[in-house]
C-alpha cells in the first residue's frame, strides 16, 4: 500500500517538517507486518535531509502515485496562494517587498501568486 503524506513539509518550519515523520512512525508501529510505503508531498520538491527530515516531492507528482492520501500538519486546508508563496521564499528582502506590495495591491498579488504557483 502506498500512502501519500501531504503537508507543509517543504518549508523551514520544524513543526511542519516533523508531522510526517511522527505520523509514519506511529502508523508503522500500529500496523506491523504490512507492506506500506510512505511518500511525503509539499508544494515543491525539497530536500530537508540536513535537518533529518523527509525529502518532499511536488504535490503535482502525487496524482496516481498513491493508494491513500493523508493531510498532515497545519496551514494545508485553508491557505491562500500568497501565504504559500511567502513560506517558500528564502530571501528575507524579497519577502519584505512582496508583503509591502500585498498591502497595496492585495487582489492583484493573490492572482499573481495563483498564476505563478500553477
Beta strands, then each sheet from edge to edge (+ up, - down):
strand 1: 2-6
strand 2: 37-42
strand 3: 46-47
strand 4: 55-58
strand 5: 68-71
sheet 1: 3+ 4- 2- 1- 5-
end
